[in-house]
Amino acid sequence: MSARPAPGWLTQWEFAHRGLHGPGADGLVPENSLTAAEGAIARGMGIECDIQRSCDDHPMVFHDWDLPRLTGETGVAAERSADELEALHLLGTDQHPVRLARFLEVVAGRVPLLIEIKSLPGYDVEWTCSSVAWLLDSYTHDVAVMSFDPRVPMWFAAEAPDVTRGLVGTDSYENGFEGVWRSQDAIAAAAPDFLAIDVRDLARPEAAAWRAAGRPLLTWTVRSPETRATGLALADALIVEGDGLA
């Protein structure tokens, strides 16, 4: 783990998972959209967002590797340029995927940001880390990066140590990194400032031990009153959506 204290804001906010998205008064609000960001800000919540990389190396605020679920298009996000991705419509709305640079301009420090960098085993995630770090170098507000892939906090620890970094963990979601967060070797190498653990796995002793040591423990995704109760009992901050909202 990191030897430095984590910033206090990490545990003083509740974070909207992919922004405050879902059905709204004026229609559907897509995840990871600027409208979802504004909704979270209006509700006084921090924002969790996801990063994929375009084929011309721009960090894009977009969750999926594939395009169909969110845009109705075929193919994968990494095969489109940033301009091409920004021309797509999210879930049939007037919202579009945006560059992280634009997302940062809009949020502008009004609330904290958790930026999850997407990765897969074998993916060249270090290049995404570099692109994100370059943007964060001039962003002087509360922000942290995190990933299931321990190479992400490891890269930031070595190359951009001033950026708060976290390791995301699960044993219940299949993504190639199941159980990695419980490896002491992985923790030592990643040197995370915080953990963000699947709410279904919060009862594991490794999570309790991390928190007992005074290290920040976040949890995701809180989607129900039941998982909200679990998160409030066993974690320091919640990443929520839908019925998990207070």
C-alpha positions as a printed Julia matrix, in Angstrom:
246×3 Matrix{Float64}:
   0.0     0.0     0.0
   0.99    3.64   -0.3
   2.76    5.02    2.77
   1.19    8.46    2.36
  -2.18    9.49    3.8
  -5.05    9.55    1.29
  -6.87   12.87    0.78
  -9.81   13.42    3.08
 -12.27   14.14    0.28
 -12.24   10.47   -0.75
 -14.4     9.54    2.23
 -16.4    12.75    2.53
 -18.45   12.31   -0.65
 -20.86    9.88   -2.21
 -20.11    9.21   -5.87
 -22.61    8.83   -8.71
 -21.68    5.73  -10.71
 -21.03    6.9   -14.29
 -22.69   10.16  -13.3
 -26.33   10.52  -12.29
 -27.91    8.57  -15.15
 -31.2     6.84  -15.88
 -34.77    8.07  -16.46
 -35.11   11.8   -15.88
 -37.79   14.46  -15.99
 -36.75   15.41  -19.53
 -36.08   11.87  -20.76
 -33.28    9.35  -20.49
 -29.93   10.54  -19.13
 -27.14    8.31  -20.52
 -24.28    7.07  -18.36
 -20.94    8.89  -18.61
 -22.59   11.82  -20.36
 -22.2    15.5   -19.64
 -25.86   15.59  -18.6
 -25.19   12.79  -16.1
 -22.25   14.78  -14.74
 -24.38   17.89  -14.33
 -27.06   15.82  -12.59
 -24.55   14.53  -10.06
 -23.22   18.02   -9.44
 -26.73   19.39   -8.93
 -27.37   16.65   -6.35
 -24.14   17.41   -4.51
 -22.44   14.13   -5.43
 -18.98   13.28   -6.67
 -18.69   11.57  -10.05
 -17.23    8.22  -11.04
 -16.52    7.9   -14.77
 -14.81    5.44  -17.1
 -12.04    5.84  -19.65
 -11.5     4.05  -22.96
  -8.88    5.16  -25.49
  -9.67    6.19  -29.06
  -7.57    4.97  -31.97
  -5.87    8.39  -32.06
  -4.99    8.09  -28.35
  -7.51   10.41  -26.73
  -8.92    9.31  -23.35
 -12.69    9.09  -23.9
 -15.35    9.05  -21.17
 -16.98    5.78  -22.19
 -17.49    2.49  -20.38
 -17.77   -0.38  -22.86
 -15.12   -1.85  -25.11
 -17.85   -2.44  -27.71
 -20.15    0.2   -29.18
 -23.59   -1.47  -29.59
 -25.06   -1.18  -26.06
 -24.45    2.54  -25.69
 -24.56    3.82  -29.26
 -26.27    1.21  -31.43
 -23.18    1.15  -33.66
 -21.12   -1.91  -34.49
 -17.45   -2.4   -33.66
 -15.26   -1.38  -30.75
 -14.46    2.01  -29.29
 -10.71    1.65  -29.77
 -11.14    1.47  -33.55
 -12.78    4.92  -33.76
 -11.08    8.3   -33.58
 -12.05   10.8   -30.91
 -13.93   12.86  -33.51
 -15.8     9.78  -34.7
 -16.73    8.78  -31.17
 -17.93   12.28  -30.32
 -20.19   12.18  -33.39
 -22.1     9.18  -32.0
 -25.31    9.47  -29.99
 -25.64    7.83  -26.58
 -28.7     5.6   -26.28
 -30.62    7.53  -28.9
 -30.37   10.86  -27.05
 -28.73   14.14  -27.97
 -25.78   13.27  -25.73
 -22.43   12.11  -27.13
 -19.28   10.42  -25.85
 -16.76   13.12  -24.99
 -13.03   13.43  -24.54
 -11.83   13.42  -20.94
 -10.4    16.87  -21.66
 -13.91   18.2   -22.29
 -15.32   16.36  -19.26
 -12.72   17.98  -17.01
 -13.54   21.41  -18.44
 -17.22   20.94  -17.62
 -16.77   19.53  -14.11
 -14.08   22.12  -13.33
 -13.61   21.06   -9.73
 -17.22   21.58   -8.68
 -17.2    18.03   -7.27
 -14.5    15.35   -6.92
 -13.88   12.85   -9.71
 -13.01    9.16   -9.66
 -11.64    8.16  -13.06
 -11.66    4.43  -13.74
  -9.21    3.46  -16.47
 -10.51    0.39  -18.29
  -8.12   -2.43  -18.99
  -7.88   -6.11  -19.87
  -5.1    -8.62  -19.25
  -2.49   -7.92  -21.93
  -3.9    -4.51  -22.88
  -1.38   -1.66  -23.3
  -2.95    0.28  -20.45
   0.22    2.25  -19.74
  -0.43    4.41  -22.81
  -3.88    5.3   -21.48
  -2.32    6.12  -18.11
   0.12    8.47  -19.8
  -2.65   10.22  -21.74
  -4.79   10.67  -18.63
  -1.84   11.87  -16.54
  -0.99   14.5   -19.14
  -4.48   15.98  -18.79
  -4.49   15.78  -15.0
  -1.19   17.64  -14.81
  -3.1    20.89  -15.34
  -6.25   19.86  -13.43
  -5.84   21.36   -9.97
  -9.01   19.95   -8.39
  -9.93   16.81   -6.43
  -9.44   13.77   -8.66
  -8.28   10.18   -8.4
  -7.56    7.43  -10.89
  -8.35    3.77  -10.31
  -8.53    0.46  -12.14
  -9.02   -3.26  -11.71
  -5.63   -3.6   -13.38
  -2.85   -3.13  -10.78
  -0.6    -1.83  -13.54
  -2.58    1.43  -13.44
  -1.87    2.49   -9.84
   1.62    1.03  -10.3
   2.2     3.33  -13.3
   0.91    6.39  -11.46
   3.0     5.57   -8.39
   6.11    5.61  -10.57
   5.32    8.25  -13.19
   2.73   10.63  -11.67
   2.93   10.11   -7.9
   1.04   13.29   -7.04
  -2.16   11.81   -8.49
  -4.29    9.91   -5.97
  -4.55    6.29   -7.12
  -6.73    3.31   -6.26
  -7.15   -0.38   -6.99
 -10.63   -1.63   -7.86
 -11.42   -5.14   -6.69
 -13.94   -7.91   -7.2
 -14.35  -11.62   -6.72
 -17.88  -11.66   -8.15
 -17.52   -9.97  -11.56
 -15.62  -11.76  -14.33
 -13.24   -9.32  -16.02
  -9.87  -11.04  -15.87
  -8.85   -9.42  -12.59
 -11.03  -11.36  -10.14
  -9.33  -11.73   -6.76
  -6.26   -9.7    -7.72
  -7.03   -7.13   -5.03
  -6.54   -9.77   -2.31
  -2.97  -10.54   -3.4
  -0.41   -8.96   -1.07
   2.08   -8.94   -3.94
  -0.34   -7.01   -6.14
  -1.09   -4.53   -3.36
   2.61   -4.0    -2.68
   3.37   -3.43   -6.37
   0.37   -1.18   -7.01
   0.87    0.96   -3.88
  -2.74    2.2    -3.94
  -3.96    5.06   -1.78
  -7.37    3.4    -1.55
  -9.34    0.31   -2.51
 -12.74    0.32   -4.25
 -14.3    -3.1    -3.68
 -17.37   -4.8    -5.14
 -20.15   -4.45   -2.55
 -20.75   -8.21   -2.88
 -17.22   -8.84   -1.58
 -17.04   -6.31    1.26
 -17.42   -9.01    3.9
 -14.1   -10.6     2.94
 -11.47  -10.36    5.68
  -9.0    -8.6     3.38
 -11.4    -5.66    3.04
 -11.9    -5.44    6.79
  -8.15   -5.61    7.38
  -7.49   -2.81    4.9
 -10.04   -0.58    6.61
  -8.85   -1.52   10.1
  -5.41   -0.27    9.1
  -6.94    3.17    8.54
  -6.9     2.99    4.74
  -9.87    4.35    2.74
 -12.27    1.67    1.5
 -14.78    2.61   -1.18
 -17.45    0.27   -2.55
 -19.42   -0.19   -5.78
 -21.96   -0.5    -7.21
 -24.61    0.28   -4.62
 -27.92   -0.22   -6.43
 -30.43   -1.09   -3.69
 -31.35   -0.23   -0.1
 -29.83   -3.58    0.95
 -26.44   -2.96   -0.69
 -26.54    0.61    0.61
 -26.86   -0.71    4.15
 -23.94   -3.08    3.53
 -21.79   -0.28    2.16
 -22.57    2.08    5.0
 -21.66   -0.61    7.52
 -18.46   -1.89    5.91
 -16.99    0.89    3.75
 -16.01    4.55    3.99
 -17.65    5.89    0.81
 -20.22    4.63   -1.67
 -20.36    4.61   -5.47
 -24.08    4.47   -6.2
 -26.8     4.49   -8.83
 -30.53    3.93   -9.14
 -32.23    2.57   -6.04
 -28.97    2.81   -4.14
 -29.26    6.6    -3.93
 -30.07    8.08   -0.55
